[in-house]
Amino acid sequence: MHPAGLLLLASLILGGCATVRQLAQVKRPDLRLQQVRVTGLGFDAVDLDFAIEVDNTNPLAIDLAGLDYDLAFDGHSLLQGRQNQPLQVAANSQSVVHLPLTVQYADLFAAVKSLADNDSTAYQLQCGLAFDLPVLGATRIPFSHQGSLPTLHKPRIGLSGLQVDGLSLTGAKLGLDISLDNPNPFDLILRALDYDLNIDGRSWAQGTTPEAITLPARDKGVIRLPIQLNLLQLGKGGRDLLQNRKPLNYHLSGRLELGSSLPLLPNASLPLDRSGQLDWGD
């Protein structure tokens, strides 16, 4: 054989031996949590992103086929599933796998009723990353993490009374007291309240609160909405309601535009829809 051919054959044999040695030394990658970020926060849900770093110490690239997860609170599994995330991690390098999850507070509080009044709650994440490894084949590597997340609570709204501030033959000036309760450990700012008040099926008032109101953490407050009634338009039934002072059947609808002292919650919008009986104030 020509010397050049012998040299080529020797290099192929040596190269093949090196590859065999590399395959024989294949190891499972190491996993660690890089960070957990709150990517979205509201009164209905919190969005989380779990960033898991994959450290491939092998001299060969490895492939991630997918992952499974189980997110539990106080021992109650809330979110389970699988995600297909094809990813190749180069030899002797690191890559990050992202697991985005959304926790609905209504589902959380229904599953674990004891958490309904808590400001935060602990969670346990169990997941497995499935790799297609040389020689080893399909390999699932478990990963776990424990942490806590904030739990937000919608402000409580109620109608505390209706006052007569002035009365004439043709009209009436009323004041509707709306109570607000902030159960959260941070301040809320009521920027606007758009409202539509119906009494016994008739529209009595529509409008928007004129100025922002700050509601401190774990505090209560009252807003008075001015109502101007045209008794001629309401007719005898409306005048009788004012004179008899019996409880009124009401329906209050609208929307709350809120801010907060939390950087992650600069703005929020909540629908308002309440019905019941309203008593007259003194």
C-alpha positions as CSV (number, residue, x, y, z in Angstrom):
1,M,0.0,0.0,0.0
2,H,1.2,3.5,-0.8
3,P,2.6,5.3,2.3
4,A,-0.1,8.0,2.0
5,G,-2.8,5.3,2.1
6,L,-1.3,3.8,5.2
7,L,-1.2,7.2,6.9
8,L,-4.9,7.8,6.1
9,L,-5.9,4.3,7.4
10,A,-3.9,4.8,10.6
11,S,-5.6,8.2,11.2
12,L,-9.1,6.7,10.7
13,I,-8.3,3.8,13.1
14,L,-7.0,6.2,15.7
15,G,-9.9,8.6,15.3
16,G,-12.4,5.7,15.6
17,C,-10.7,4.6,18.9
18,A,-11.0,8.2,20.2
19,T,-14.7,8.2,19.4
20,V,-15.2,4.8,21.1
21,R,-13.5,6.2,24.2
22,Q,-15.7,9.3,24.1
23,L,-18.9,7.2,23.9
24,A,-17.7,4.9,26.7
25,Q,-17.3,8.0,28.9
26,V,-20.8,9.5,28.3
27,K,-22.3,11.0,31.6
28,R,-25.7,12.3,32.5
29,P,-25.8,16.1,32.4
30,D,-26.1,18.1,35.6
31,L,-29.2,20.2,36.3
32,R,-29.6,23.3,38.5
33,L,-32.1,26.0,38.9
34,Q,-30.8,29.2,37.4
35,Q,-33.7,31.4,38.5
36,V,-37.5,31.7,38.9
37,R,-39.1,34.9,37.6
38,V,-42.5,36.3,38.1
39,T,-43.3,37.3,34.5
40,G,-46.9,38.4,35.2
41,L,-48.9,39.3,38.3
42,G,-52.6,40.1,38.7
43,F,-55.5,39.5,41.0
44,D,-56.5,36.4,39.1
45,A,-53.2,34.7,38.4
46,V,-49.4,34.7,38.6
47,D,-47.2,33.8,35.7
48,L,-43.9,32.0,36.5
49,D,-40.9,31.1,34.5
50,F,-38.5,28.4,35.8
51,A,-35.1,28.6,34.1
52,I,-33.2,25.3,34.5
53,E,-29.6,25.1,33.4
54,V,-28.3,22.0,31.7
55,D,-24.6,21.4,32.1
56,N,-23.2,19.0,29.5
57,T,-19.7,17.9,30.6
58,N,-19.5,15.3,27.8
59,P,-17.2,15.8,24.7
60,L,-20.3,15.1,22.6
61,A,-23.5,17.1,22.1
62,I,-26.7,15.8,23.7
63,D,-30.3,16.2,22.8
64,L,-33.2,17.2,25.1
65,A,-36.4,15.4,24.0
66,G,-38.9,17.0,26.4
67,L,-39.9,17.4,30.0
68,D,-42.7,16.5,32.5
69,Y,-43.7,18.6,35.5
70,D,-45.8,18.5,38.6
71,L,-46.4,21.7,40.6
72,A,-47.9,21.2,44.1
73,F,-49.0,23.4,47.0
74,D,-49.2,22.0,50.5
75,G,-49.1,18.5,49.1
76,H,-51.9,19.1,46.6
77,S,-50.9,18.7,42.9
78,L,-52.2,21.7,41.0
79,L,-50.5,21.7,37.6
80,Q,-49.2,18.6,35.8
81,G,-48.2,18.1,32.2
82,R,-45.5,17.4,29.6
83,Q,-43.8,19.8,27.2
84,N,-41.8,19.0,24.1
85,Q,-38.8,21.2,23.9
86,P,-36.3,20.0,21.4
87,L,-32.9,21.3,22.3
88,Q,-29.3,20.4,21.6
89,V,-26.7,21.1,24.2
90,A,-23.2,21.4,22.7
91,A,-20.3,19.5,24.0
92,N,-18.8,20.8,27.2
93,S,-21.3,23.7,27.5
94,Q,-24.5,24.8,29.2
95,S,-27.9,25.6,27.9
96,V,-31.1,26.9,29.7
97,V,-34.5,25.2,29.5
98,H,-37.5,27.5,30.3
99,L,-40.6,26.1,31.9
100,P,-43.4,28.7,31.9
101,L,-46.4,28.0,34.2
102,T,-49.5,30.0,35.2
103,V,-51.2,29.6,38.6
104,Q,-54.8,30.6,38.7
105,Y,-55.6,31.8,42.2
106,A,-59.2,30.5,42.0
107,D,-57.9,27.0,41.3
108,L,-55.3,27.3,44.0
109,F,-57.7,28.4,46.7
110,A,-60.3,25.8,45.7
111,A,-57.6,23.1,46.0
112,V,-56.1,24.3,49.3
113,K,-58.8,26.4,51.1
114,S,-56.4,27.2,54.0
115,L,-54.3,29.4,51.6
116,A,-57.2,31.7,50.8
117,D,-56.1,34.3,53.4
118,N,-52.3,33.9,53.1
119,D,-50.1,36.6,51.5
120,S,-47.8,33.9,50.0
121,T,-47.7,30.2,49.7
122,A,-45.0,27.5,49.4
123,Y,-44.8,25.3,46.3
124,Q,-42.9,22.2,45.3
125,L,-41.9,21.6,41.7
126,Q,-41.0,18.1,40.6
127,C,-40.0,17.6,37.0
128,G,-38.0,15.3,34.8
129,L,-35.9,16.2,31.7
130,A,-35.7,13.5,29.1
131,F,-32.5,13.3,27.1
132,D,-31.4,11.1,24.2
133,L,-27.9,10.3,25.2
134,P,-25.3,8.4,23.2
135,V,-24.9,4.8,24.4
136,L,-27.2,5.4,27.4
137,G,-30.2,6.1,25.1
138,A,-33.4,7.7,26.4
139,T,-32.7,8.9,30.0
140,R,-35.0,10.9,32.3
141,I,-33.2,13.0,34.9
142,P,-35.3,14.2,37.8
143,F,-35.2,17.7,39.1
144,S,-37.0,19.4,42.1
145,H,-37.3,22.8,43.6
146,Q,-39.1,24.4,46.5
147,G,-40.0,28.1,46.8
148,S,-42.9,30.5,47.5
149,L,-45.0,32.8,45.4
150,P,-47.2,35.8,46.3
151,T,-51.0,35.4,46.6
152,L,-53.1,38.4,45.8
153,H,-56.6,39.1,46.9
154,K,-59.2,41.2,45.1
155,P,-60.4,44.2,47.1
156,R,-63.8,43.7,48.7
157,I,-66.6,46.1,47.7
158,G,-69.9,46.6,49.4
159,L,-72.7,49.2,49.6
160,S,-73.0,50.5,53.1
161,G,-75.9,52.9,52.8
162,L,-77.8,55.5,50.9
163,Q,-78.2,59.0,52.3
164,V,-80.7,61.8,51.4
165,D,-78.6,65.0,51.1
166,G,-81.4,67.2,49.7
167,L,-85.0,66.9,48.5
168,S,-87.2,69.2,46.5
169,L,-90.5,68.8,44.6
170,T,-88.8,67.8,41.4
171,G,-85.5,66.3,42.5
172,A,-83.4,64.6,45.1
173,K,-79.7,64.7,46.0
174,L,-78.5,61.4,47.4
175,G,-75.1,60.0,48.5
176,L,-74.3,56.4,48.0
177,D,-71.6,55.1,50.3
178,I,-69.4,52.3,48.9
179,S,-67.1,50.5,51.3
180,L,-63.7,49.2,50.1
181,D,-61.6,46.7,52.0
182,N,-58.0,46.1,51.0
183,P,-56.9,42.7,52.4
184,N,-53.4,42.8,50.8
185,P,-50.1,43.7,52.5
186,F,-49.5,46.5,49.9
187,D,-51.3,49.8,49.1
188,L,-54.0,50.0,46.5
189,I,-54.8,53.1,44.4
190,L,-58.3,53.4,43.1
191,R,-57.7,55.5,40.0
192,A,-61.3,55.3,38.7
193,L,-64.6,53.7,39.4
194,D,-67.0,53.5,36.4
195,Y,-70.4,52.6,37.8
196,D,-74.0,52.1,36.7
197,L,-76.5,51.9,39.6
198,N,-79.9,50.3,39.0
199,I,-82.7,50.4,41.7
200,D,-85.7,48.2,41.3
201,G,-84.8,47.8,37.6
202,R,-84.4,51.5,36.9
203,S,-81.2,53.3,36.2
204,W,-80.5,55.8,39.0
205,A,-77.0,56.9,38.4
206,Q,-74.0,56.5,36.0
207,G,-70.6,58.0,36.2
208,T,-67.0,57.9,37.2
209,T,-65.3,58.8,40.5
210,P,-63.6,62.2,40.0
211,E,-60.2,61.6,41.8
212,A,-57.8,58.8,42.8
213,I,-58.1,57.4,46.3
214,T,-55.3,55.5,48.1
215,L,-56.3,52.5,50.2
216,P,-53.5,51.5,52.6
217,A,-52.5,47.9,53.2
218,R,-55.0,46.0,55.2
219,D,-57.2,49.0,55.6
220,K,-60.8,50.0,54.8
221,G,-62.3,53.1,53.3
222,V,-65.6,54.6,52.1
223,I,-66.3,56.6,48.9
224,R,-69.4,58.6,48.6
225,L,-70.9,58.7,45.1
226,P,-73.2,61.8,44.5
227,I,-76.6,60.9,42.9
228,Q,-78.9,63.4,41.4
229,L,-82.5,62.1,40.8
230,N,-85.2,63.6,38.6
231,L,-88.4,62.7,40.4
232,L,-90.5,63.7,37.5
233,Q,-88.8,61.1,35.4
234,L,-88.9,58.4,38.1
235,G,-92.6,59.0,38.7
236,K,-94.7,58.2,41.7
237,G,-92.8,54.9,42.3
238,G,-89.5,56.7,42.7
239,R,-91.0,59.2,45.1
240,D,-92.6,56.4,47.1
241,L,-89.1,54.8,47.5
242,L,-87.7,57.9,48.9
243,Q,-90.6,58.5,51.3
244,N,-91.1,55.0,52.6
245,R,-87.4,54.3,53.2
246,K,-87.8,50.6,52.6
247,P,-84.7,48.5,51.6
248,L,-84.0,48.9,47.9
249,N,-83.2,46.1,45.5
250,Y,-80.0,47.2,43.7
251,H,-77.7,46.1,40.9
252,L,-74.3,47.9,40.8
253,S,-72.1,47.2,37.7
254,G,-69.0,48.8,36.3
255,R,-65.2,48.6,36.5
256,L,-62.4,49.4,39.0
257,E,-59.2,50.8,37.6
258,L,-56.5,50.2,40.1
259,G,-52.8,50.8,40.8
260,S,-50.7,49.5,43.6
261,S,-47.4,50.0,45.5
262,L,-46.1,46.7,44.0
263,P,-43.7,47.3,41.1
264,L,-45.0,44.1,39.5
265,L,-48.6,45.4,39.6
266,P,-48.6,48.9,38.4
267,N,-52.1,48.6,36.8
268,A,-55.1,46.3,37.2
269,S,-58.7,46.4,36.0
270,L,-61.5,44.5,37.8
271,P,-65.1,44.2,36.8
272,L,-67.8,45.2,39.3
273,D,-71.1,43.3,39.5
274,R,-73.1,43.2,42.7
275,S,-76.7,42.8,43.5
276,G,-78.7,42.8,46.8
277,Q,-80.7,45.0,49.1
278,L,-79.6,48.4,50.1
279,D,-80.6,50.1,53.4
280,W,-81.1,53.8,53.9
281,G,-78.7,55.6,56.1
282,D,-79.6,57.8,59.0
